[in-house]
């Protein structure tokens, strides 16, 4: 039998372990939950369970508060950090979509070479006109 470690999002730590790992008092963890800075998982019986990601977040909160940042400042910083994560994910998706579009354009141009026209690119049309791809290029 092999052991597989749980992923960073899996809530496995009870509050006493989470408090010890984060360097915070269990009551502080309850307070942070009450004011919405952290949302631990819950067992069927209602017990709190913290994930590795929750522990990292608690450590970040502890670092920020110990350096003088207030709770509302911590909340704003955490929101901004989440926005950055979301924007990186969106950027990654857009880059992937762009690569798919470029490859479709390459394949279309390879199969049907367009007549040489400066600053003009073809329109790629699928079977469904609502799914056509138009590539624009600014001239000079």
C-alpha positions, 0 to 999 in steps of 0.5 A: 500500500502506498501513501499519497499525500493530499493536495494543498486544497484538501482540508485535513488539519484540525484547529489545534494543528492548524494553530500550531503550524501557523503560529497562531492561537486557535481563538485567533483562527476562529476570529479570522473565520468569523470576520471572513479572512479564512474559510476552513472546511467542515466535517459532518459533525461541524469540526473545522478542517484546514488545508495546507493552502489555509495554513499558508494563508494564515501565515501570510495574515500573521506576517501582515498583522505583525508588521502593522497591517490592520485587518481591513488592509489584510483583507484588501491585500488578500483580495488583490492577490486573488485578483492577480491569480485570477488574471494570470489564469485568464491570461494563460487561457487567452494565450492558449486560445491565441495559439489555437487561432494562430494554428487554425490560421496557419493550417487554413493558409497552408491549405488555401493560400491567399493571393498576395495582398499587403496588410490583408489577412483572410477570414477563416470561415467554419461551417457555422457563419457565427464561428468565423474568425476575422484577423485584423492588422493595422496598416502602417 
